[in-house]
Every structure is written in C-alpha cells, then in structure tokens.
Amino acid sequence: MKSVIQPVTKNGNHVVHQNRRITQLGKSGRIEEAVKVFTRMTNRNTVTYNSMISAYAKNGRFTDAYQLFDKMPFRNLVSWNTMISGCLHNVKVEKARQLFDRMPHKDLFSWTLMITCYSRYGDLKEARKLFNLRPDKSDPACWNAMVSGYAKNRMVEDARELFDEIPIKDLVSWNSMLAGYTQNGQMCEGRKFFGEMADKDVVSWNMMVAGFVEVGDLDAAWQFFQRIPSPNVVSWVTMLCGFAKNRHILEAKRLFEQMPERNVVSWNAMIAAYVQNSEIDEAVRLFAEMPLKNAMSWTTMINGYVRVGKLEEARKILERMPYKDVWAETAMIAGYIQYKMIDEARQRFDRIGTRDVVCWNAMIAGYAQCGSMDEALKLFRKMVQKDIVSWNTMIAGYSQVGQMEKAVKIFEEMGEKNLVSWNSLISGFTCSCLHVNALKCFVLMGQSGKKPDQSTFASGLSSCAHLAALQVGKQLHQIAIKSGYARDMFVGNGLITMYAKCGSMSSAKHIFSCIDSNDVISWNSLIAGCALNGYGKEAVKLFNDMKVKGVAPDPITFVGVLSACSHAGLIDQGLDMFECMAEKYSIEPLAEHYSCMVDLLGRAGRLEEAFQLVRGMKIKANSRIWGALLGACRMYKNLELARLAAEKLFELEPDKSSSYVLVSNIHAEAGRWDEVERVRVSMKESKAERQPGCSWIEVKSEVLVFLSDDGQTAEINNMLISLTAHISSTSNISDTQSSIFEAG
C-alpha cells in the first residue's frame, strides 16, 4: 500500500483533541474507553490510527493493533515505526522484522528500533548484522542502541569495545556505556568511567546513584546524591527507594520531607517504602494525605494490605477506587493467590471486564502454583493474546509437577524463546532426575544463541553432580568463568556440590575459598562433600569454623555433619552435635537427623540405644530410619531386632526389593534357609520392583555409566561423551544431531 499522509480535516482541532484523548487513555491502561473514543470518531486522520495502534500495543492487545494497522486507509512513516514499537513492547521480534522488511521507506529511528528489538530480547547476532547494514554509519543513534544492547545482555566488554569505535560520541553514547557498568554491578569501573566523562547530565548522576543502590552501597549512593548539581525528582526518588529497599525507613522519611517538589511518583515511592517495611498504618496515613492519586497509588495500597494479610481491607480499597483499573484488580487476584484462595481469585478474575495479558498470566500462575495444571491449560488456551511470560508460566508449571512431556510440548509450540524458557525446561529436567536431558538442553540452548545465567549453571551443575559427570562439570566451570559467573555465590555453591559429589574435594575446597562471601549453603555443600567422601574430622572442623565466622547452621548443616560423624565413627562428637542442635540452635530434629543418629549408633554396635532413640522420637519413623537400623542389625547379627525393623520397613515400602534382599541376606548369614525362602516368596507375592544397580567410573577423561539390567547404558554413556565434546567449545558450540527430547 502506498504511503501517503492524509490532509487535516475541517474540524481538525476536535480531531487533535480526540487523538490526545486516545493517547492518554492508552497510557493509563483504560483501553476500552480509548476504543469507544476511536469508534465514535467520524473524522479520523493518520495520527488517530497511530494513537489507537499505540494504545492497543501498550496494553497487550497486539492482534488488535496489527488488524487496525492493516485496515488503515493511509500510512506514514510514523505508522510503520509505531507498529514496530508495538512489536517491541509485545515481544514480537519476528513480526517486527517482517514489518521492517516491508517498509517502503526507513528512517534512522526505524533502524534504531529494529536493532533495539533484537538486542533487548537477547539476539545480539541479528542486532549486529542489522547494525552493520545500516545506511548511515556516522549517526550515533544506532551505535548507542547497539552499545545499550550489549550492556543489557551483560556483555560489558563488547559494549566498551564498540563504544570506543563510535566516530561521533554524544552524551547518550556516554550514558549508554555508563549504564552498562552500573546496571551490571561493575561500580568500580563505572566510577572510573564516570570520572572520564567530559559532560555529565542529571541522568549520568542518577545512574551512579541507582548503581550503588543496587549493589547495596548506600554510603556511596548518598555521597553521589549529595554531589548532584541539580537533582531532579528521579534523583530524589532513586535515593528514597534505596533507603526503603534496605529498610532505612527513617532516612527515607527524612528525605521525603526534604524534597523541594513532590509529584505522584514521589508519594507512591514513600508509600511503597512503608509497605515494604510492613508499616501499613503509616502507608494509610500518607495515602490519605496525597493531593493526587493515580492507579499505582491505589495498587500500592492494595499490595500493602495483601503483604500484611489483610485481604478484606485490600478488597475495600479496590472497591473505593474511582475507576476500574486492571492493575489494581490483578493485585487483588495476586493477593488471593498468595494466600491459596484460588477460588476467590477466579471469581474476581471472572468479573473483570477487560483483562490485559498480565491479569491472565497472574491467574494462570495461580493455578500453576497450586498444581492445577488442567485449569491453567484451559485458561491458557482461551487467551487471545499471549506473551512470552504466558508460555514460560506453563512450562514452569508443568516442570514443577514433573510432567516434562507436557512442558516440552508447550516449549515446542511457542515461537520465540528467551532465557527463562530454557531455564524452566532445564530446571524441570533436573528436578525430575532426567539429568542427561537437562545437559542436552543446556547444549541446545547455547546453539540457539542464548547465554546461560546463574539458574542455568545451577541446574546444569546439579545434573553433572547426580551423574558424577566430572568432565562435563569441568567444561561448565570453564564456561562460567568466561561468562563472568564463576565467582557468583549461586554458581559457586553448585560447583562445590558438583566437585564434591564427583570426588574432587580439592577442587570443591578451592571454589569455596574463591567465593567472596560464603553463605550457609556454601558451608553446607562443603560439609556434605566431606561427609560423602569420608572426611569426618574435617567436616566437624568446618562446622566449628562456620560458627566462628558467624554463620548460623540450619537443619541441612546438621544432616551433613551428623552423616560425617556416622561414617567416620565419631560417636561422641555426633552425640554432642545432636544434643546441641535442639538445645543451642532450637532446631527440632527431622527424620533425616534421626536416620543419621540411628546409623551412627548402629555402626558402633549400640543397637539398643538406636532402637530406644527410634521409640522416643516425636515424629513417625520413615523407611530410612528403619533401613538404617536393619542394616546395623545385619552387621551385628541381631535377628530379633532385625525382624522388628523388617516388619516396619515392609509396611512402609512393600514394593521395594532392596528391603527383602537385605532381610534375606541376614537370615542366610545366620543359616536360616527356611526364612530365606519365605522372604523370597513374600518378595514375589508383593511384586516388589527390582531397582537396577548403578555405577559411574571415569576412564581416560570419559565418564562410563553402568546400570545392571538396563538397555540404555550405552546410550547414556555415548551422550555424556558427546556432551563433553560439545560443551568444550563453550560459546561456539557445534551442532548436534540429538534431540533434547529423546529419552536420556
């Protein structure tokens, strides 16, 4: 269609007013009112259509926007750019490219929009290709978009390299690069770069304040804030939010009172500060004093009441709103979901006249969190407009309930995938013990151009740990180093566990020492590693060092250290640990702790003490506890106690063959062959499932997996070898012929 600019109509002033009205309604989320204004207009110009398209797109109704675009009698360059901007807002990258290629004419803004569209959603390769094709090589706009794209995707070195090549740098160029440092937590480099800037505006100063706030350095943030030549309302709100985020509510209040001017954002920020600190009465007082309230003000108050569990008060606030707002309605739905009131949430959802995609996603997420995936799927299929969050919610929901085939089906159906999509699938495979599938998925994610983050590495390393795939784990470690995540606590803890479970305790200790600030998970991982590899005394020493460092142990800590004492024969230390767990740390023993203690006493031959411990437990004994006692009975040939433990074990696990085998062996060693035959008959009658034995061994840098009575041994072995080869090429992974969805 020919691109023509329509002349202004006779009553142009009225049209201009209506156009502005549509734009305002679209920005405030009142899309149905905007539609009514548009429908009633008898005279429409190109700006009218552009305003309505923008309103649709910004409120998640992309299909409506696209249909209106196709019906336009006239299109100008702004129409095309508005539509591409709508694609950017609704994560429709492929559609944006189709529109871009169809454009009869492109301006610099068109190129910048398309580069931003690719880079914002992680496709830096396509963004760079387009960047290299742009006709105007000197204008800084596209350069700035590309630098910003690298920075937002944590590729700060690439951003700096490109920044240094910019022929004509403007202030936006400098601020784009500064944002790369501040938004990625590299505040030392950011401070240095800020000092090199010849020109700075309030945006530059605000980014430094925001960067220090984000890394928790409030002293530095405050110093920069005080030096801002002419702070604007963003400066004040940024610092205020920093105090609020770190629960410095008095400083936030003092700053709010000192503000030279307060807009609605300032008031909302202070109310949010009170809400975050659960000071709901103060929030209510400030809300009542507000001279002007917007939708965010009401929504913040609803969230505040939800936060303290006052759902009825939240509902009353919602009913008092002077106009219906989907954001506030969604906040109420989220509150019901948070407190497991799924029926009330659905009733509220059904009463909403116009729902945006966020509202739909909230309701679907509610069903997913409750494990009601059938209901979630029904809503998902009814959605006219789905964004990438909708698809990811479904993948994560199916993954959480272990329905990986359905998760894969959703994953394959969706168009564009982001890092969350891949992470949800990889995490699902890991949690479902489909570890080879998880690693295959890791490889294919790299091939798709997506860079792993903390969550990806954590899942991948966990799978390596369960498979004892040391070589694959080492390759993931190398990728983590190159990606800048090796010193991340989340990834570091995964590396400690992986190396420990693969028997490489020296590497586990090295990783532990490299983590800047070890948390309780770091200590637990290393202690558990020592227990697993027979270093009992070292585990106890670590426990004592942990206390000296001021890190409080949790229940998992005691599972690790009690297990270490058990396997190392440290009876007295184990008994002392068990006693101080409740007395000193107020941690009530769980089944895992009792199991360790039964095993500890049993290995020492103190079977009567172990049995009395089980009898005196406050909780019901599980199969692990009776199994530990039964194992000790076999070691010390206590047939009477073994019979009792076996009866309890058969009640809890009638279909598990290992229990029958253990009892049979006890009778066989005592020469009671009639009892052996009786146990074997009972095993056949119970149709107990035989669990194949499983072993791993590393030979010449290859992990060999052996499973008794399993036809997939060779396939798993070959896949691990293949994964090692593919992952070793890190970011430039070669293609693989294997599908991640084949059985591992």
MIROKOL-618336 format. One record per residue (C-alpha): x, y, z. Coordinates in steps of 0.2 Angstrom, whole numbers, plus 5000, padded with zeros to 4 digits. Layout:
REM residues N
XYZ;...
END
This chain:
REM residues 744
500050005000;500650174995;501250285010;500350445010;500050575023;498150625024;497750805025;497050885041;495150885041;494051035043;493651015061;495550975064;495551045082;494250925088;495250785080;496850835088;495950835105;495250665102;496950595097;497650665113;496250585122;496550415115;498450435119;498150475137;496850335139;498050215132;499550265143;498350255159;497850075154;496050125150;495950045134;494150015132;493750195134;495050235121;494150115109;492550205112;493350365108;494050295092;492450215087;491350375089;492550475079;491850515062;493350605056;495050515058;496750555052;498350455051;498850515069;497150445075;497550275069;499350285075;498750335093;497550195093;498850065087;500050135101;498650115114;498249935109;500049885108;500549965125;499049865133;499549695127;498249695113;499449665099;498249575087;497049725088;498449835084;499049735069;497249725062;497049905063;498649945055;498149835040;496449925039;497250105039;496750205023;498450305024;500050255032;501550375035;503250335042;502650355060;501350225057;502650095052;503850145067;502350145079;501949965074;503749905075;503749995093;502249895097;503149735092;504549785103;503349815118;502449645115;504049535112;503549505093;505349515086;504949405070;503449515067;504449675069;505749615056;504349575044;503649745045;505449825044;505749725028;504049785021;504349975025;504350075009;505550205017;506550185033;507250325043;508650325057;507350295070;506750135061;508450065061;508750105079;507050025084;507449865075;509149855082;508449885100;507149755096;508449615093;509649675107;508349695120;507749515119;509549445118;509849415099;511449515098;512049425082;510549485072;510649655080;512449665075;512049615057;510749745056;511949875063;513249835050;511949855036;511350025042;511550165028;512150305040;513750245048;514150405057;512550455067;512750395085;510950335087;511250165081;512950155089;512050195106;510750065103;512049935100;513049985115;511549985126;511049805119;512749735124;512649815141;510949745144;511449575140;512949585152;514249595138;515049745145;516749715137;515949705120;514949865124;516549955128;517449895113;516049965102;515950125112;517750155108;517450145090;516050275089;516650405077;515550545085;515050515103;513650615111;513050625129;511850475126;513350375120;514250405136;512750375147;512350215137;514150145141;513950205159;512350115161;513249955155;514349975171;513050025183;511749905178;512849765179;513549805196;515349855190;515350005201;517250025202;517350035183;515850135182;516550265195;518150275184;517150295168;516050425176;517650525180;518250515162;516650595156;516850775150;515050815150;513850745163;511950775165;510750735179;510450565170;512350525172;512250565191;510650465193;511350315186;512850315198;511650335212;510550195206;512050085203;512750105221;510950075227;510849915218;512449845225;511949895242;513250035244;512150165252;513650275258;514250295241;512550325234;512250455246;513950545243;513550545224;511750605228;512450755238;513550805224;512250815210;512250995204;510451005201;509550845207;507850815199;506350715206;507150555199;508650585209;507650605225;506550455222;508050345217;508950385234;507250375243;506950195236;508750145240;508450185259;506750105258;507449945250;508749925263;507449965277;508150135282;506450195284;506950345295;508150415282;506850385268;505550485278;506850625281;507250635263;505450635258;505150785269;506650875262;506050855244;505851035236;504450965225;503450805226;502550735211;501450575212;502950465209;503750535225;502150505235;502050325228;503850295232;503650345250;502050245252;502950095244;504350115257;503150105271;502349955263;504049865260;504349885279;502549825283;502149995291;500449985284;499650125296;500950245290;500650205272;498750235275;499150395283;500150455269;498950395256;497550495264;498650655263;499050635244;498450785234;498350675219;498250485217;498450385201;498250195198;499950155205;499450235222;497950135224;498849975218;500250005231;499050015245;498149855239;499849775239;500249845256;498649765264;499049605255;500849605262;500149605280;498749485276;497349605277;496449545262;494749615267;495449795269;496349765252;494649725244;493849885252;495249995245;494949915227;493049955229;493450135233;494450165218;493550305207;493850205191;494150015187;495949985184;496649815178;498249835188;497349855204;496249705200;497749605196;498549655213;496949595222;497049425212;498849405216;498449435235;497149295234;498349185226;499749215238;498649155252;498049005242;496249075240;496249015222;494349015221;494149195227;495549245214;494549165200;492949245205;493749415204;494649375188;492949325180;492149485185;493449595176;492849665160;494449695151;495949595156;497649635150;499049495147;499749525165;498049485173;497849325163;499649275167;499349305186;497849195186;498749055176;500249075188;499049045202;498448885196;500148835191;500748865209;499348765216;499748615204;498148635195;498848625178;497248575169;496448735174;497948835170;497948755152;496148795150;496448975153;498048975143;497148905128;495749045130;497049185129;496849285114;498549375117;499949285124;501649355128;503249255132;502849265151;501249165147;502149025139;503549025152;502249015166;501548855158;503248775155;503748815173;502048745180;502248585171;504048565176;503648595194;502448445194;503548335185;502548325168;504048355157;503248295141;501948425143;503248555147;504248505131;502648515121;502248695126;504148735123;504048675106;502348765102;503048935107;503849045094;505149155102;506049085117;507049185130;508249135144;506849105156;506048975144;507648875143;508048885161;506248825166;506448675155;508248635161;507748655179;506248545176;507348405169;508548425183;507148415196;506348265188;508048175188;508148175169;509948245170;510548195153;509148285146;509548435156;511348435149;510748405131;509548555134;511048665140;512048625124;510548665113;510248825122;512048885118;511748845100;510148955100;511249105104;510649115122;511949145136;511749045152;511549135168;511549085187;510048975186;510648885170;512348845178;511548795194;510448665185;511748605174;513048585188;511748495198;511448365184;513348345182;513448305201;512048175200;512848095185;514648115193;515048185176;516648275181;517248315164;515648395158;515648485175;517348555172;516848615155;515348705163;516548785175;517548855161;516048925153;515549005169;517249085171;517149155153;515349215156;515849305172;514849195184;516249095192;516349205207;514449215209;513849135225;512449035217;513548965204;514948945216;513848835228;513448725213;515248705208;515648655226;514248525226;514748455209;516648435213;516248355230;514948235223;516248185209;517548155222;518648305219;518748385236;520248485232;519348575218;517748595230;518848675243;519648795230;517948855224;517448885242;518948995246;518649095230;516849145234;516949325241;515649295255;515149115259;513349095265;512648945274;512348845258;514148865254;514648795271;513348655269;513948605252;515748585258;515248495274;514148375264;515548345252;516748305267;515448185274;515148105257;517048075254;517448015271;518248165279;517348165295;518548265306;518748395293;516848415292;516748445311;518148565309;517148655296;515648665307;516648745321;517448865308;515748905302;515248965320;516749065322;516349155305;514649205312;513649095300;512149015309;511948825305;510248765298;509448595298;510448545282;512048585291;511748465304;511248325292;512948345284;513948345300;513048205308;513248105292;515048145293;515248085311;514247925307;515447875293;517047925302;516547835318;516548005328;515247945341;515448065354;515548215343;514048155334;513048135350;513648315356;513148385339;511348305340;511148365358;511648555354;510548555339;509048575349;509748655365;510848785357;510148815340;508248775343;508248665328;507048515331;507648355324;506948295307;506848115301;508548145292;509448185308;508648035317;509247925302;511047995304;510947955323;510247785321;511647745308;512947825319;512447715334;512147565324;513847565316;514647575334;513547415339;512447515351;510947445344;509847455359;510247645361;509747665342;508147575345;507747675360;508047835351;506847775337;505547735350;505747905359;505548005343;504248145342;504048105323;503547955314;504947845309;505147835290;505947695279;507747775280;507747765299;507147585299;508347545285;509747615295;509347505310;509047355299;510747375291;511547385308;510647235314;511447135299;513147195304;513047145322;511846995318;510447045329;509046945322;507646985335;507847175332;508147145313;506447055312;505547205320;506447335309;506047225294;504147225298;504147415299;505047435283;503947315274;502447415280;503147575273;503947505257;503047345252;503647365234;505447395236;506547245233;508147305242;507247285259;506847105255;508647065249;509347145265;508247035276;508546885266;510446905267;510346925286;509446755288;510646675275;512146735285;511346655301;511046495291;509146515292;508746455275;506846425278;506746605282;507746655267;506446555256;505046635265;505646805262;505946775243;504146705242;503546865250;504546965238;503746885223;502046895231;502247085234;502847105216;504247215223;505147315209;506947275207;508047435206;509447415194;511147455202;512147605195;513947645195;515047785187;516847775183;518047895174;519247815162;520447925152;519348085154;517747995149;516347955161;515747775159;513947735167;513547555171;511747515176;511347325179;509947265168;509747425159;509747435140;510147625139;511847615147;512747635130;511647775125;511947875141;513747845140;513847905122;512848055126;513948105141;515448095129;514548195116;514048325129;515848345134;516448375116;515048495113;515148595129;517048605127;516848735113;515948845126;515048985117;515448925100;514548755102;514448655086;512848575080;512248415087;511048285079;510248235095;508648305100;508548365118;506848275119;507348105116;507447985131;509048005141;
END
